[in-house]
Amino acid sequence: MPVLLCFVGLGPVAQASEAVPDPDEGSIGIQLLEAPVSRRADPRALRYIVDHLAPGTVIKRQLQVRNTSDAQQRIDLYPSAATVEGDRFIFGEGRTPNELTSWISLDRHQLTLDPGDSARFTGTIAVPANASSGERYAVVWASATSKPTASGNVTQVHRVGVRVYLSVGAGGEPPSDFRIGEFVPARDPDGVPSVAIGVDNTGQRALDLTGKVNLTEGPGGMEAGPFDIVEGTTLSPGDSGGVVVRLPKELPNGPWKIVADLESGMVKRSVTRSIEFPDRGKVGKPGTILSGWMPLWSIAGALVVVLLILAALIMKRRSRQPAAVG
């Protein structure tokens, strides 16, 4: 019998913090119920299990699964492998194992829930004492299998999950940071404008990028926004990628001043550029820099000015000293 997989709540974006409904009777939702006190201001830690642990550490997290359908559901609970590749958080098929999943145990493995009911379960992560340093990824899944369709030959498997980002190592948590790079405006063949924004992960933890874009100083003083970036970009440490924002078709070519406010958890960066959209079906020129970073030649020039001022002050001070009497 063919099986149709239906991933609810953990696609490219993984809205795992909410019980995400699906329109058919296979609907279930999952959410993380707690975060460490030190991370409660971090929006990522409220959606996902994000932590840094020393080898030999054990932590527990409460999760909740809900039946959002109109029928009783039998729900399986299990961890499965994940990786970060090509600007995306990629989850393994079925119950694919990896090193991190071997450290995760659940106190419940199967639930039967009536319509609208929910149940809690506990996930435990036990890091071995000899674990090597580095960040690892997994997903804690809840899955339910729907009844076969009327034709009797298709069964749907619905999965919702909470991502796990676990950094292992002695001492404090590795830093998270990123740099916003080039802005490239474009219009598709239908005339819909977009801007691709380059991002470099300069830190030592994976990033889940979110944010908004505002347009100002357009033709006739026009302003537009804010516009949400298309979510789903996850960058592993040291990787480069980008995000995209799609804009209204009627937006004139410009020029515009564009301000991008991007964030991943507690790390926030803002950059301003000047851009002009091309005609339909074309890619425009990269945006010119207005703010966000200073070119190296500007920094070097500023240092030269400072050194010249210091030299002048030293010479002036020496000229005021009385001559030595022999």
C-alpha positions as CSV (number, residue, x, y, z in Angstrom):
1,M,0.0,0.0,0.0
2,P,1.5,3.4,-1.0
3,V,2.3,5.8,1.8
4,L,2.0,9.5,1.5
5,L,4.1,11.5,4.0
6,C,2.6,14.8,5.1
7,F,4.9,17.0,7.2
8,V,3.0,19.4,9.3
9,G,4.7,22.1,11.3
10,L,8.3,21.2,10.3
11,G,8.8,22.1,6.7
12,P,11.4,24.6,5.7
13,V,10.4,26.8,8.6
14,A,9.4,24.4,11.3
15,Q,6.8,26.2,13.3
16,A,7.4,23.6,16.1
17,S,6.4,25.9,19.0
18,E,2.7,25.8,18.0
19,A,0.2,23.1,17.6
20,V,-0.1,23.5,13.8
21,P,-3.4,22.1,12.4
22,D,-3.8,20.3,9.1
23,P,-7.1,20.4,7.3
24,D,-7.7,16.6,7.1
25,E,-8.2,14.1,9.9
26,G,-4.5,13.3,10.3
27,S,-3.9,16.6,12.1
28,I,-1.6,16.7,15.2
29,G,0.5,19.4,16.8
30,I,3.5,19.6,19.0
31,Q,5.2,22.3,21.1
32,L,8.1,22.8,23.5
33,L,6.8,23.7,26.9
34,E,9.9,25.0,28.6
35,A,13.3,26.6,28.1
36,P,16.3,27.2,30.4
37,V,16.0,30.3,32.5
38,S,19.1,31.7,30.8
39,R,17.4,31.4,27.4
40,R,13.9,32.5,28.0
41,A,14.6,35.8,26.2
42,D,15.7,33.9,23.1
43,P,12.8,33.2,20.7
44,R,14.6,30.2,19.2
45,A,14.9,28.5,22.6
46,L,11.1,28.9,23.0
47,R,10.5,27.0,19.7
48,Y,13.3,24.5,19.7
49,I,15.6,22.7,22.1
50,V,18.7,24.9,21.9
51,D,21.5,24.4,24.4
52,H,25.2,24.1,25.1
53,L,26.3,21.3,27.4
54,A,29.5,20.0,28.8
55,P,30.2,16.3,28.3
56,G,28.6,14.2,31.0
57,T,25.6,16.6,31.4
58,V,21.9,15.4,31.5
59,I,19.0,17.7,30.7
60,K,15.2,17.2,30.5
61,R,12.6,19.1,28.5
62,Q,8.8,19.0,28.7
63,L,6.9,18.8,25.4
64,Q,3.2,18.5,24.5
65,V,1.4,16.8,21.7
66,R,-2.2,17.6,20.7
67,N,-4.8,16.0,18.5
68,T,-6.2,18.8,16.4
69,S,-8.4,16.5,14.3
70,D,-12.0,15.3,14.6
71,A,-11.0,11.7,15.1
72,Q,-9.1,9.7,17.7
73,Q,-5.4,9.5,16.9
74,R,-2.7,7.0,17.8
75,I,0.6,9.0,17.9
76,D,4.1,7.7,17.9
77,L,6.9,9.7,19.6
78,Y,10.6,9.3,18.6
79,P,13.8,11.2,17.8
80,S,15.3,11.2,14.4
81,A,18.5,12.6,12.7
82,A,18.8,16.0,11.1
83,T,21.6,17.9,9.4
84,V,22.1,21.5,8.2
85,E,23.0,21.6,4.5
86,G,22.6,24.0,1.6
87,D,21.0,26.8,3.8
88,R,18.4,24.4,5.1
89,F,17.6,22.3,8.2
90,I,17.3,18.8,6.7
91,F,15.5,16.1,8.6
92,G,16.1,12.4,8.0
93,E,13.5,9.9,6.8
94,G,11.6,7.9,9.3
95,R,13.6,7.0,12.4
96,T,17.0,7.7,10.9
97,P,19.6,7.6,13.8
98,N,22.6,9.7,14.4
99,E,24.9,10.4,17.3
100,L,22.6,12.9,18.9
101,T,19.5,10.6,18.7
102,S,21.4,8.0,20.6
103,W,21.6,10.5,23.5
104,I,17.9,11.3,23.4
105,S,15.3,9.2,25.3
106,L,11.5,9.8,25.7
107,D,9.4,8.7,28.7
108,R,6.5,7.9,26.3
109,H,6.6,6.3,22.9
110,Q,3.0,6.1,21.9
111,L,-0.2,8.0,22.8
112,T,-3.8,7.6,22.0
113,L,-5.6,11.0,22.0
114,D,-9.3,11.8,21.5
115,P,-10.2,14.9,19.4
116,G,-9.0,18.1,21.0
117,D,-7.0,16.2,23.7
118,S,-3.3,16.8,24.5
119,A,-0.7,15.0,26.5
120,R,2.8,15.9,27.9
121,F,5.9,13.9,27.6
122,T,9.5,14.3,28.7
123,G,12.6,14.2,26.5
124,T,16.0,13.5,28.2
125,I,19.3,14.3,26.6
126,A,22.3,12.6,28.3
127,V,25.6,13.7,26.8
128,P,28.3,11.0,27.2
129,A,31.4,12.0,29.3
130,N,33.6,11.3,26.3
131,A,31.6,13.2,23.8
132,S,33.6,15.4,21.4
133,S,33.0,19.1,20.9
134,G,30.7,20.4,18.2
135,E,27.1,21.1,17.3
136,R,24.7,18.3,16.5
137,Y,21.1,18.3,15.2
138,A,18.0,16.1,15.5
139,V,14.2,16.3,15.7
140,V,11.8,15.0,18.3
141,W,8.9,13.8,16.2
142,A,5.2,13.0,16.8
143,S,3.6,11.1,13.9
144,A,0.2,9.7,13.2
145,T,-1.0,7.5,10.3
146,S,-4.4,8.4,8.8
147,K,-7.0,5.9,7.6
148,P,-6.6,4.8,3.9
149,T,-8.4,7.0,1.4
150,A,-11.7,5.9,-0.2
151,S,-9.8,4.1,-3.0
152,G,-8.1,2.1,-0.2
153,N,-4.5,2.4,-1.6
154,V,-3.0,5.5,0.0
155,T,-2.2,6.0,3.6
156,Q,-0.9,9.4,4.9
157,V,1.7,9.7,7.6
158,H,1.6,13.1,9.4
159,R,4.7,14.3,11.3
160,V,5.3,17.4,13.5
161,G,8.5,18.0,15.3
162,V,10.6,20.1,17.5
163,R,14.2,20.7,16.3
164,V,17.2,20.1,18.6
165,Y,20.3,22.2,18.3
166,L,22.9,20.8,20.8
167,S,26.4,22.3,21.2
168,V,28.8,20.2,23.2
169,G,32.0,21.4,24.8
170,A,33.7,22.6,27.9
171,G,33.4,26.2,29.1
172,G,31.0,28.8,27.9
173,E,28.8,28.6,24.9
174,P,30.4,29.3,21.5
175,P,29.4,32.7,20.1
176,S,26.7,33.2,17.5
177,D,27.0,36.0,14.9
178,F,26.4,36.8,11.3
179,R,27.3,39.5,8.7
180,I,24.8,40.8,6.1
181,G,26.3,41.1,2.7
182,E,25.2,41.9,-0.8
183,F,21.6,43.0,-1.8
184,V,20.5,41.9,-5.3
185,P,17.2,43.2,-6.6
186,A,15.3,41.3,-9.3
187,R,11.9,41.0,-11.0
188,D,10.5,37.6,-12.2
189,P,8.9,37.2,-15.6
190,D,5.5,38.2,-14.1
191,G,7.0,41.5,-12.9
192,V,7.1,40.6,-9.2
193,P,10.1,42.2,-7.4
194,S,12.3,40.5,-4.9
195,V,15.6,41.2,-3.1
196,A,18.1,38.5,-2.3
197,I,20.3,39.3,0.7
198,G,23.6,37.5,1.3
199,V,24.4,36.4,4.9
200,D,27.6,34.9,6.3
201,N,27.5,32.9,9.5
202,T,30.6,34.2,11.3
203,G,29.8,32.5,14.6
204,Q,30.1,28.9,15.9
205,R,26.4,28.0,16.2
206,A,23.8,27.4,13.5
207,L,21.5,30.3,12.7
208,D,17.8,30.4,11.8
209,L,17.3,33.7,10.0
210,T,14.1,35.8,10.3
211,G,13.5,39.5,9.8
212,K,11.9,42.3,8.0
213,V,12.7,44.8,5.2
214,N,11.5,48.4,4.9
215,L,11.7,50.6,1.8
216,T,11.9,54.4,2.0
217,E,12.9,57.4,-0.1
218,G,11.3,55.9,-3.2
219,P,9.9,57.8,-6.2
220,G,8.0,60.8,-5.0
221,G,9.0,60.1,-1.4
222,M,7.2,56.7,-1.4
223,E,7.6,54.3,1.5
224,A,6.7,50.6,1.7
225,G,6.8,47.8,4.3
226,P,7.6,46.2,6.5
227,F,7.9,43.0,4.5
228,D,8.8,39.7,6.1
229,I,11.7,37.8,4.7
230,V,10.9,34.3,3.4
231,E,11.8,32.1,6.3
232,G,13.5,28.7,6.1
233,T,17.2,29.7,5.9
234,T,19.4,27.9,8.4
235,L,23.2,28.4,8.2
236,S,25.7,26.1,9.8
237,P,28.8,27.7,11.4
238,G,31.1,29.2,8.8
239,D,28.6,28.9,5.9
240,S,27.3,31.6,3.6
241,G,23.9,31.8,2.1
242,G,21.1,34.2,1.9
243,V,17.5,35.2,2.5
244,V,14.8,36.5,0.1
245,V,12.1,39.1,0.5
246,R,9.2,39.2,-2.0
247,L,7.5,42.5,-2.7
248,P,4.3,43.8,-4.2
249,K,4.1,43.7,-8.0
250,E,3.1,47.3,-8.3
251,L,6.2,48.5,-6.5
252,P,8.1,51.0,-8.9
253,N,11.7,50.4,-9.8
254,G,13.0,53.2,-7.6
255,P,15.6,54.0,-6.6
256,W,14.9,53.1,-3.0
257,K,16.6,53.1,0.3
258,I,16.2,49.6,1.8
259,V,16.7,48.7,5.4
260,A,17.0,45.0,6.3
261,D,16.6,44.0,10.0
262,L,17.7,40.4,10.4
263,E,17.9,38.2,13.4
264,S,18.6,34.7,14.7
265,G,17.6,34.3,18.3
266,M,19.2,37.1,20.3
267,V,21.6,38.1,17.5
268,K,20.3,41.1,15.5
269,R,21.9,43.0,12.6
270,S,20.7,45.9,10.5
271,V,22.0,47.2,7.2
272,T,20.9,49.9,4.8
273,R,21.5,49.9,1.1
274,S,20.4,51.8,-2.0
275,I,18.8,49.7,-4.7
276,E,16.9,50.0,-8.0
277,F,14.7,47.2,-9.4
278,P,15.2,46.1,-13.0
279,D,12.5,45.5,-15.6
280,R,10.6,42.2,-15.5
281,G,12.6,39.0,-16.1
282,K,15.9,40.6,-15.1
283,V,18.3,40.8,-12.2
284,G,19.5,44.3,-11.1
285,K,22.8,45.6,-9.9
286,P,23.8,44.9,-6.3
287,G,22.8,47.6,-3.9
288,T,25.2,50.3,-2.9
289,I,26.3,50.7,0.7
290,L,24.6,53.4,2.9
291,S,25.3,52.0,6.4
292,G,25.9,48.8,8.3
293,W,29.7,48.6,7.9
294,M,32.7,50.8,7.0
295,P,34.9,49.9,4.1
296,L,38.5,49.0,5.0
297,W,39.9,52.0,3.1
298,S,37.7,54.3,5.2
299,I,39.0,52.7,8.4
300,A,42.6,53.0,7.2
301,G,42.0,56.7,6.3
302,A,40.6,57.4,9.7
303,L,43.6,55.8,11.4
304,V,46.0,57.9,9.3
305,V,44.1,61.1,10.4
306,V,44.3,60.1,14.0
307,L,48.0,59.4,13.8
308,L,48.7,62.7,12.1
309,I,46.8,64.5,14.8
310,L,48.7,62.7,17.5
311,A,52.0,63.5,15.8
312,A,51.1,67.2,15.6
313,L,50.2,67.3,19.3
314,I,53.5,65.6,20.3
315,M,55.5,68.1,18.2
316,K,53.6,71.0,19.7
317,R,54.2,69.7,23.2
318,R,57.9,69.3,22.6
319,S,58.1,72.9,21.2
320,R,56.8,74.3,24.4
321,Q,59.4,72.5,26.6
322,P,62.2,74.8,27.8
323,A,65.6,74.2,26.3
324,A,68.2,72.5,28.6
325,V,70.9,74.7,30.1
326,G,74.4,73.3,30.0
